[in-house]
Amino acid sequence: MEQQVNKGLKMNSRIGIVSRANYLTWQLN
């Protein structure tokens, strides 16, 4: 169970980083 929670957190952080990068590039354009 703990492993699945960690996996979910890793995926969420990766999605957050990607969405933040997309937001920054959108702001620059």
ZADO-1210 file (C-alpha; in nm, 4 decimals, padded with zeros to 6 digits):
<atoms>
<atom x="00.0000" y="00.0000" z="00.0000" code="MET" pos="1"/>
<atom x="00.2754" y="00.2432" z="00.0888" code="GLU" pos="2"/>
<atom x="00.4430" y="00.1751" z="-00.2450" code="GLN" pos="3"/>
<atom x="00.1269" y="00.2682" z="-00.4354" code="GLN" pos="4"/>
<atom x="00.0962" y="00.5929" z="-00.2404" code="VAL" pos="5"/>
<atom x="00.4587" y="00.6798" z="-00.3193" code="ASN" pos="6"/>
<atom x="00.4022" y="00.5935" z="-00.6854" code="LYS" pos="7"/>
<atom x="00.0972" y="00.8205" z="-00.6931" code="GLY" pos="8"/>
<atom x="00.2904" y="01.1064" z="-00.5332" code="LEU" pos="9"/>
<atom x="00.5720" y="01.0673" z="-00.7859" code="LYS" pos="10"/>
<atom x="00.3251" y="01.0749" z="-01.0734" code="MET" pos="11"/>
<atom x="00.1481" y="01.3794" z="-00.9278" code="ASN" pos="12"/>
<atom x="00.4743" y="01.5683" z="-00.8817" code="SER" pos="13"/>
<atom x="00.5807" y="01.4830" z="-01.2369" code="ARG" pos="14"/>
<atom x="00.2450" y="01.6063" z="-01.3688" code="ILE" pos="15"/>
<atom x="00.2776" y="01.9210" z="-01.1593" code="GLY" pos="16"/>
<atom x="00.6261" y="01.9911" z="-01.2961" code="ILE" pos="17"/>
<atom x="00.5078" y="01.9389" z="-01.6532" code="VAL" pos="18"/>
<atom x="00.2004" y="02.1574" z="-01.6096" code="SER" pos="19"/>
<atom x="00.4121" y="02.4280" z="-01.4465" code="ARG" pos="20"/>
<atom x="00.6579" y="02.4172" z="-01.7372" code="ALA" pos="21"/>
<atom x="00.3693" y="02.4353" z="-01.9848" code="ASN" pos="22"/>
<atom x="00.2280" y="02.7317" z="-01.7940" code="TYR" pos="23"/>
<atom x="00.5625" y="02.9108" z="-01.7996" code="LEU" pos="24"/>
<atom x="00.6125" y="02.8553" z="-02.1730" code="THR" pos="25"/>
<atom x="00.2571" y="02.9760" z="-02.2346" code="TRP" pos="26"/>
<atom x="00.3323" y="03.2901" z="-02.0332" code="GLN" pos="27"/>
<atom x="00.6474" y="03.3572" z="-02.2375" code="LEU" pos="28"/>
<atom x="00.4818" y="03.3172" z="-02.5776" code="ASN" pos="29"/>
</atoms>
